[in-house]
Amino acid sequence: MKIKTLSTVLSFIFISTASPQQGFVHQQSEGYVVPTDEKVLQKLDRWQDLKFGVLFHWGLYSVPGIVESWSICSEDVDWIPRDSTMTYSDYKKWYWDLKDQFNPTDFDPDQWATVMEKAGMKYAIFTTKHHDGFNMFDTGETDFSIANGPFKNHPKADVAKFVFEAFRKKNFMIGAYFSKPDWHNQNYWWNYYATPNRSVNYKIERHPQRWENFKKFTYNQLNEITSNYGSMDILWLDGGWVAPPRQDIDMDRIAGMVRRNQPGILIVDRTVKGKHENYQTPERSIPDEQLPFPWESCIPLSNDWGWVPNAPYKSARKVINTLIEITAKGGCLLLGVGPTAQGLIEQPVAERLEKVGEWLEVNGEGIYNTRTTPGYKSGNTWFTAGKDKKRLYAIYALPENEQLPPTIEWEGNPPAKGARMILLQNNKPVKWKSGSNKTTVYLPKNLEQESLVLSFNIN
């Protein structure tokens, strides 16, 4: 395929809110550059078949159960909470010292993988390092890692290795989240100056060697991640403000190295438009319309990415209906889940996700391996298409706290004349009629009160 850049008009597509906006939300980049590497294109197509994945945020912030990393950022915004009785410098010291308390002796990556497999998820992305710079893998570039704290003598101290292995055993696509900014690194946040915001806190043009040292550090860590942890499908880079022209870390060089280590790996340099953003990642939101390029909505199961006590988790039906809408619009859903400080997925999460998986076990034909169709919505009914474009799926997203109606109606997308329409919930045909651009489906009684998928031929 030739490289082509979509019009920046796409940047003005309105974004609908999928959940209350909590914290910093990365803005979607403007336009998309189609990859030219055939292996990348093949992996993109495979990834677009999967539809449903999990993003794990797990780190120092999990110990007290607070917002991930951002509380040590000095920006004056309401969503960055901090203990007001402490000075900023004392607070940062308290936060960094959580490394001496992080000892997840119950860490069970097989439990994680089993919960997510039961949920019907197909790919997993693990946070190897968030903005605070604490490494959840055994890096040789710094001692600031879980492999050097009280957990260091545990047989699973290199936690990333065991997370990736657990999900690989379940045939998941494997991804590594990595923060480009590193607030613990003296070549990014230098103690010689204050740290007033999320960005590098010195003038790079005045201290070029310090920035070169940071570039080398970043390159070496990404080399470790993509060399030492087996086959990997996705490198998910966060911190889009680390980008040219001011904070150039030489992504061309990094991408070349990463693809030598992992041919065909998808690189997601979030919000940085160009050849290193192989798919876009609207955060906590769903585009209002279909987008003509690969994308993924990253949305947390609660209001936060990491674990917090007594979190208000979304219901299983909310997750299912979110997945339905995203799939009909051509995206994937990356659901954020935070393991506890002890290293487990807590029971309320497992219970909700199991219900999602039970629904997908029956109705997944209308979700997995599907593609978009031009008429993708009519009322509460969404539409997806089989890859051959001969079979259509009408998915009625039952609103929360509502019962199924006796009939479902939609405009457009008429079934082929005489087509057999199958209700996936019971795998039985249903009665339907079409006329005047409207299709009416008569639902049988005693159905489970849940979103429904109807399958039929259109030609």
C-alpha positions in Angstrom: 0.0 0.0 0.0 1.2 3.5 -0.7 1.5 5.9 2.2 -1.4 8.2 2.4 -2.4 10.7 5.0 -6.1 11.3 5.7 -7.3 14.8 5.8 -6.9 16.7 9.0 -10.7 17.2 8.7 -10.8 13.9 10.7 -9.5 15.8 13.7 -12.8 17.6 13.9 -14.9 14.5 14.3 -16.7 15.0 17.5 -15.9 12.6 20.4 -18.7 11.2 22.5 -18.0 10.6 26.2 -17.9 6.9 27.2 -17.5 7.6 30.9 -17.0 10.6 33.2 -13.8 12.3 32.3 -11.3 11.7 35.1 -7.9 13.1 34.9 -5.7 13.9 32.0 -7.1 12.7 28.6 -4.8 12.5 25.7 -6.1 14.2 22.6 -6.5 12.2 19.4 -3.9 13.0 16.8 -4.9 14.6 13.4 -5.0 12.1 10.5 -3.4 8.8 10.0 -0.4 7.4 8.0 -0.9 3.9 6.6 2.0 1.6 7.3 4.0 0.2 4.4 5.6 -2.8 6.1 3.6 -5.8 4.9 4.2 -7.6 8.3 2.8 -4.7 10.2 -0.3 -4.6 7.9 -0.9 -8.3 8.4 -0.6 -7.9 12.2 -2.9 -4.9 12.1 -5.5 -7.0 10.3 -5.2 -9.7 12.9 -5.4 -7.2 15.7 -8.6 -5.7 14.2 -10.1 -9.2 14.4 -9.7 -9.4 18.2 -11.9 -6.4 19.3 -11.5 -6.7 23.0 -8.3 -6.4 25.1 -7.1 -5.4 28.6 -4.7 -2.7 29.8 -3.1 -3.3 33.2 -1.8 -0.3 35.2 0.1 -1.7 38.2 2.9 0.1 40.1 3.8 2.2 43.1 0.5 4.0 43.0 -1.3 0.6 43.7 0.1 0.5 47.2 -2.0 3.4 48.6 -4.6 3.0 45.8 -4.2 6.5 44.2 -4.2 8.0 40.7 -1.3 6.6 38.7 1.9 8.8 38.8 0.1 12.1 38.3 0.0 13.1 42.0 3.8 13.8 41.8 3.2 16.2 38.9 3.0 19.8 40.1 0.4 21.1 37.6 -2.4 23.0 39.4 -5.5 21.1 38.2 -8.3 19.6 40.3 -7.9 16.0 39.2 -4.3 15.7 40.6 -4.9 15.1 44.3 -2.2 15.4 46.9 -1.9 15.5 50.7 -2.2 19.3 51.4 -0.4 18.9 54.7 2.9 18.0 53.0 5.2 20.2 50.9 5.6 19.1 47.3 9.2 17.9 47.8 8.1 15.9 50.9 5.2 14.4 48.9 7.5 13.3 46.1 9.9 11.7 48.6 6.9 9.9 50.2 5.8 8.7 46.8 9.2 7.5 45.7 9.7 5.6 49.0 6.6 3.5 48.2 9.2 1.3 46.5 10.1 0.0 49.9 6.5 -1.1 50.6 5.6 -2.6 47.3 5.8 -6.3 48.0 3.0 -8.2 46.0 3.5 -11.6 47.6 0.2 -12.8 46.2 1.1 -11.9 42.6 -0.6 -14.5 40.4 -0.4 -13.7 36.7 -2.2 -17.0 35.9 -5.2 -15.7 37.8 -5.1 -12.5 35.7 -5.0 -14.4 32.5 -7.8 -16.8 33.5 -10.1 -13.8 34.4 -9.4 -12.1 31.2 -9.8 -15.2 29.1 -13.2 -15.8 30.7 -14.1 -12.2 29.9 -13.6 -13.0 26.2 -10.6 -10.7 25.8 -8.0 -11.5 23.1 -5.1 -9.2 23.7 -3.3 -7.9 26.8 -1.1 -4.8 27.4 1.0 -4.5 30.5 2.4 -1.3 31.9 6.2 -1.9 32.1 6.8 1.7 33.3 4.4 4.6 33.9 5.4 8.3 34.1 6.7 8.0 37.6 9.6 6.0 36.2 9.1 2.9 38.4 9.9 -0.2 36.3 7.8 -3.3 36.4 10.5 -5.3 34.7 14.1 -6.1 35.5 16.0 -3.3 33.8 19.7 -2.9 33.8 19.4 0.8 33.3 18.3 1.8 36.8 17.7 0.2 40.3 14.3 1.9 40.5 12.3 -1.3 39.8 10.2 -3.9 41.4 13.1 -6.4 40.9 15.2 -4.3 43.4 12.8 -3.7 46.2 11.3 -6.0 48.9 10.0 -8.3 46.1 13.5 -8.9 44.7 13.9 -12.4 46.1 10.6 -13.7 45.0 10.8 -16.2 42.1 8.5 -13.9 40.0 10.3 -10.7 40.8 10.6 -9.9 37.1 6.9 -9.5 37.0 6.6 -8.4 33.3 8.1 -11.7 32.2 5.5 -13.7 34.1 2.6 -11.5 33.0 3.6 -11.9 29.3 4.1 -15.6 29.7 0.7 -16.2 31.4 -1.1 -14.5 28.6 1.0 -16.0 25.8 -0.1 -19.4 27.2 -3.7 -18.3 26.5 -2.9 -17.3 22.9 -3.4 -13.6 23.6 -1.7 -10.9 21.6 1.0 -9.4 23.8 1.6 -5.7 24.3 4.0 -3.6 26.4 2.9 -0.1 27.6 5.9 2.2 28.1 6.0 5.8 29.2 8.4 8.0 27.2 8.6 10.6 29.9 10.4 9.4 33.1 9.9 11.7 36.1 12.4 9.7 38.2 15.2 10.0 35.7 17.7 12.8 36.4 18.0 13.3 32.7 14.3 14.2 32.4 13.4 15.7 35.7 16.7 17.1 36.9 16.9 17.9 40.6 18.9 21.0 39.9 15.6 22.7 38.8 12.0 22.6 40.0 9.5 20.3 38.3 6.6 22.7 37.5 4.8 20.4 35.0 4.9 17.1 33.2 7.6 18.1 30.7 11.4 17.9 30.8 12.4 20.6 33.3 15.6 22.0 31.7 16.3 23.6 28.3 17.5 20.8 26.1 19.4 23.3 23.9 21.5 24.4 26.9 22.1 20.8 28.1 22.2 18.7 25.0 24.4 15.9 26.6 21.8 15.4 29.4 19.1 14.9 26.7 21.3 12.6 24.8 21.7 10.6 27.9 18.0 10.4 28.3 17.6 9.3 24.7 20.1 6.5 25.2 18.4 5.4 28.4 15.0 5.2 26.6 16.5 3.4 23.7 18.2 0.9 25.9 15.1 0.2 28.0 13.0 -0.4 24.9 15.7 -2.7 23.6 15.5 -4.7 26.8 11.7 -5.0 26.6 11.6 -6.1 23.0 14.7 -8.4 23.3 14.3 -10.1 26.7 10.6 -10.9 27.0 9.7 -13.3 24.1 7.5 -12.6 21.2 5.6 -9.3 21.3 2.9 -7.8 19.2 2.3 -4.3 20.3 4.6 -1.5 21.7 2.1 1.0 23.3 4.0 4.3 24.0 2.4 6.9 26.2 3.4 10.5 27.0 2.7 12.1 23.6 4.2 15.4 24.7 7.6 13.7 24.3 7.8 14.4 20.6 9.4 16.6 18.0 10.3 19.4 17.8 11.1 20.1 21.5 11.5 16.6 23.0 12.8 14.5 20.1 13.9 11.0 21.2 14.6 9.8 17.7 11.6 7.5 17.1 13.0 6.5 13.7 16.0 4.9 15.4 13.9 3.4 18.2 11.4 1.9 15.7 14.2 0.4 13.6 15.6 -1.3 16.6 12.3 -2.5 17.9 11.3 -4.0 14.5 14.7 -5.8 14.2 13.9 -7.4 17.6 10.2 -8.0 16.8 9.5 -8.0 13.1 6.0 -6.7 12.3 5.3 -5.4 15.8 2.7 -2.7 16.0 4.1 0.6 17.3 1.5 2.9 18.9 3.3 6.3 19.5 0.1 7.7 21.0 -1.2 11.1 19.8 2.0 11.7 17.7 0.7 11.7 14.1 2.9 9.9 11.7 4.3 6.5 10.6 4.9 5.4 14.2 1.3 5.6 15.3 0.0 2.3 13.7 -3.4 2.8 15.3 -5.0 5.6 17.2 -6.2 5.5 20.8 -9.0 7.9 21.8 -9.0 7.9 25.6 -12.1 7.4 27.8 -14.2 8.1 24.7 -15.7 6.7 21.5 -15.7 8.6 18.2 -19.1 9.9 17.1 -18.7 8.3 13.7 -16.9 5.4 12.1 -13.2 6.2 11.4 -11.5 4.9 8.2 -8.4 3.7 9.9 -7.4 1.4 12.8 -8.3 2.6 16.3 -8.9 1.6 19.8 -10.9 3.2 22.6 -9.0 2.8 25.9 -11.5 3.1 28.8 -11.0 2.1 32.4 -13.4 -0.4 34.1 -13.7 2.1 37.0 -12.9 5.8 37.0 -9.2 5.2 37.4 -6.7 3.1 35.5 -5.0 1.6 38.5 -6.6 -0.1 41.6 -8.3 2.2 44.1 -10.3 1.0 47.1 -14.1 0.7 46.7 -14.0 1.7 43.0 -17.3 2.3 41.2 -17.0 -0.4 38.5 -19.0 -0.3 35.3 -21.7 -3.0 35.0 -21.2 -5.9 32.7 -24.0 -4.5 30.5 -22.3 -1.2 30.2 -19.1 -2.9 29.1 -21.0 -5.1 26.6 -22.8 -2.1 25.1 -19.6 -0.1 24.9 -18.0 -3.0 23.1 -20.9 -3.2 20.7 -20.8 0.5 19.8 -17.0 0.5 19.3 -17.1 -2.6 17.2 -19.8 -1.2 14.9 -17.7 2.0 14.5 -14.6 -0.1 13.5 -12.5 0.0 16.6 -11.3 -2.2 19.4 -12.0 -1.8 23.2 -9.0 -1.8 25.5 -10.5 -2.0 29.0 -8.3 -0.7 31.8 -8.0 -3.0 34.9 -5.9 -2.3 38.0 -4.6 -5.3 39.9 -4.3 -4.8 43.7 -1.1 -4.0 45.5 -1.0 -7.7 46.5 -1.0 -8.7 42.8 -4.5 -10.0 42.3 -7.6 -9.1 40.2 -10.2 -8.5 42.9 -13.5 -10.3 43.0 -15.9 -7.5 41.9 -13.8 -7.2 38.7 -13.7 -10.9 38.0 -17.5 -11.2 38.5 -18.3 -8.4 36.1 -15.9 -9.6 33.5 -17.1 -13.2 33.7 -20.6 -11.9 32.8 -19.2 -10.1 29.8 -17.5 -13.3 28.7 -20.6 -15.4 29.1 -22.4 -12.9 26.7 -19.5 -13.1 24.2 -19.4 -16.9 24.4 -22.9 -16.9 22.9 -22.9 -13.7 20.8 -19.2 -13.3 19.9 -19.9 -14.1 16.2 -21.3 -10.6 15.8 -18.2 -9.0 17.4 -15.0 -11.0 16.7 -13.5 -11.0 13.2 -16.1 -8.5 11.9 -15.8 -5.4 9.9 -17.9 -2.2 9.5 -20.8 -1.7 7.3 -21.9 1.8 6.0 -25.2 1.8 7.7 -24.0 0.9 11.2 -26.7 2.3 13.5 -30.5 2.6 13.7 -31.9 3.5 17.1 -30.5 1.0 19.7 -29.5 -1.4 17.0 -25.9 -1.5 15.7 -24.6 -3.4 12.7 -21.4 -5.3 12.0 -20.5 -7.3 8.9 -18.7 -10.6 8.3 -15.4 -10.2 6.4 -17.0 -11.5 3.2 -19.6 -8.7 3.5 -22.4 -11.2 2.8 -23.5 -11.7 6.3 -24.7 -8.9 8.6 -25.2 -8.8 12.4 -27.9 -6.6 13.9 -27.0 -6.1 17.5 -29.6 -4.6 19.8 -27.9 -2.9 22.7 -30.4 -3.2 25.6 -30.1 0.0 27.7 -29.4 -0.5 31.4 -32.4 -0.9 33.6 -34.7 -1.7 30.6 -36.5 -4.8 29.4 -36.4 -6.2 25.9 -39.3 -5.0 23.7 -41.6 -7.5 21.9 -40.2 -6.3 18.5 -37.0 -4.7 17.2 -37.2 -2.4 14.3 -34.5 -0.7 12.2 -34.1 1.3 9.1 -31.8 0.2 6.2 -29.8 -3.0 6.0 -32.7 -5.2 4.8 -32.1 -9.0 4.9 -32.0 -10.8 1.6 -35.4 -11.9 0.4 -36.4 -15.1 2.2 -33.3 -15.0 4.4 -33.1 -17.1 7.5 -32.5 -14.8 10.5 -30.9 -16.4 13.5 -31.0 -15.1 17.1 -27.7 -16.1 18.6 -29.0 -16.2 22.2 -30.9 -19.4 21.4 -29.5 -20.2 18.0 -33.0 -20.3 16.6 -34.7 -18.6 13.7 -37.0 -15.6 14.3 -39.8 -14.2 12.4 -39.2 -10.9 10.5 -40.6 -8.7 7.8 -39.2 -5.9 5.7 -40.9 -3.0 3.8 -40.6 0.7 3.2 -36.9 0.6 4.3 -37.9 -0.8 7.7 -37.2 -4.3 9.1 -39.3 -5.6 12.0 -38.1 -8.6 14.1 -40.6 -10.4 16.4 -38.8 -11.6 19.5 -39.8 -14.9 21.2 -40.8 -14.8 24.9 -38.7 -15.8 27.9 -35.4 -14.5 26.5 -32.5 -13.5 28.8 -32.7 -9.8 29.4 -29.5 -8.8 27.7 -28.3 -7.3 24.4 -29.2 -9.4 21.4 -27.4 -10.4 18.2 -29.3 -11.3 15.0 -27.5 -12.9 12.1 -28.7 -12.8 8.5 -27.6 -12.7 4.9 -27.9 -9.5 2.9 -27.3 -11.0 -0.6 
